Amino acid sequence: MTLAATHGVLADAFGPRNGAALRIKQVILVMLGIAVLAIAAKVKVPMWPVPITMGTFGVLAIGAAYGARLGLVTILGYLLVGALGFDVFAGSTAEKFGLTYMMGGTGGYLVGYVLATIALGALAARGWDRSAGKMALAMLLGNVLIYVPGLLWLGQLYGWDQPILQWGLTPFVVGDAIKLCMAALLLPALWKLVGNART
């Protein structure tokens, strides 16, 4: 399947589309996206068996809304801010932050954030974010791209004799299913708001 852009993404649907004004808009969107990711990472909604954190929702939604290139710049900017020691990750604290935190158990998931952002952006450019069904599939793929490197890293870090799936996958399935449904409804609804019907 080719992922060449045939549709615009949400970030293309408003504001300037060329020249210096476009660059200014992109810089603002990147800074806004980094702030949204940092805030979303700290949001915890009570849920069984573990609270839902909104970090992955923010990553996947920004990937879809920004497209692959701008989304990639945004997620890399977010990771850079975290690497510099700012408390922007779900589990980072004043005592555990920066590269030390990033190289711990969360490291593989952060790599997955980058992969998922690119994939969601590419699929959104193909119009997948304008259909609830396709957006749900895109979110499912994005979650897979986050979990695979995350689980591989946990296994490598702690050993494959440990309960890796119980640590890094099964407690989060319910929350991820809810976030998947939210994104599947949100992105197409935003397209309707900007009046850009699917072609």
N, C-alpha and C positions, 0 to 999 in steps of 0.2 A: 504494500500500500504506500503510495507516495503521500508525503505530508506537506507538499508545496502549498502555500497559502492561496486559497481561492475565495475566502471570505475575510472581512476585517474582524478584529477582536474588539471587545468593549472599549479598550483604551483608544481605539481609532475612531470611535463613533462620536466623539465630541472634541472641541477645541481645535487648535491649528494642526495642519497636516503636513506642513513643509517649512523649511527655513529655520531661522533662529528661534522663532516662537515655538516650533515643534520641539526643539532641543530643550527649551526652558520647561515646556510641559512634561517632557520625559524625565527631566531631573526632579521636578516636583513629584511626579508619580513614584519615582524610585524612593525618594525620601519618605513619602507617605506610606508606601508599601513596607519599608523597613520598620516604620513606627507601628503599623498595623500588625506585622508579624511579631514584633516584640510584645505588644499588648496581648495578642491572641495566645501567645505561648504561656502567659500567666493566668489566663482565664480557666477556671476549673468549675465545671458544672457537676453537682452531685449526681452520681449514677452507680448502679451495681454492675459489675463487681468493683470497678474503680471509677473515680471521677473522670468525666470527659474533659480533656484539654483541647483547646481550639486551635492549637498550633498547626496541625496537619490540615485542618479546614482552611486556615489562612493561606498556607502554602499552595494548596491546590486551587483555591479560588483566585489567588493572585496570578498563578500560572495561566489559568483560563482567561482571566480578564485582561492581562497585560500582553499575552502572546509569549512565544518562546524566547525571543531576544531580550525584550524589556524585563520579562519575568526572570530570566537568568541573571541579568545585571542586578535585579532587586534581591534575589536570594543570595547571590554572592556578596552583595553589600551587607546583608543581614548577618551572614556568617563571619564576615570581616569584623563587623561591630562586636560580635560575640567573641571572636578570637582576640580582640584588643582588651577583653576583660569586662565588658559591660554585661550586666545581668539581664540578658534578653532571651534566654532559653527556658524551657519549662522547668527544668530541674536545677538550673544554676542558682547559686546563692552568693552571698558576700564571701563565703569561705571556699566555695567550689565554683570556679569560673574560668573563662578564657580557654586556652588550648588544653589545659589539664582536664577540664570538663569535657571538651570536645573529643578528646582522645579516649575517654572512658566509654561506658556502655552505650552512650547515645551516638557515638561517632558514625556508625553505619547508617543510622536513621538520617543523620544530617547529609550524608552523601545521597541517600534516597530522596531527600528534599530537592536536591539539584536535579536529579533524573526525572522526578515527578513533575517539577515545574516546567522543564523542557517539553515533556510529553503532553501535559495539559495544554500548554501554549500552542503546540503544533496541532493538536486535535481541535482546539477552539478555532484556529485559523481555517480549519476544514468545515466549520459550522457545527461542530458537535455540541457547543455550548448553547445552541438555540433550540435544542430538543431535550426534553426531560429524560427520555430513554437513553439517548446517546451520551448525555452529560453524566448519567448514572454509570454507564459503562466506562467513561473516561475517568471518573472518580475511582472506580474499582481498579482500573489499571494503575492509576496514580498511587493508590494504597499498596498495591503489589510492589511497585517500584520503590516504595519507602521501606516496606517490610523485608524484602529479600536482602538488600545489603545490611539492613539493621540486624536481622537474625544471623546472617553469616558472620558479621563482626562480633556479635555476642558469643557465638560458638567458638570463634577463633580466640577471643579474649579470655573466656572463662572455661572453655573445654566443652567438647560435645557430649561428655557424660553428664552434664548439668541439664536441668529442665528448661532448655532454651525457649521452647514454645510457650511454656507456662509463664516464663518471665517476660517475653517480648512480643507475644501475639494474642493468645486467647483472652487475656483480661480486657483487651481493647476492642474486640470484635463488635460488641454491642454498640459502643460509642461511635465507632467508625461507620457502622451501618446507619446510625442516625444522622451523622454528618454527611454521609453520601446522599441521603434523601434530601437534606437541607440544600445542598449545592445543586442537586438535580432540579429542584424547584426554583432556586434563587436566580441562577444565571439566565435561564430562558425568560424569567419574569423581568429581569433587568433589560433584556433585549426588547421586550415589548414596551417597556417604559421609554426607551430611546427611539421607538418607532422604526426599528430596523427589522423587517420581516425576513424570515429565512427564505433563501432562494433555492 
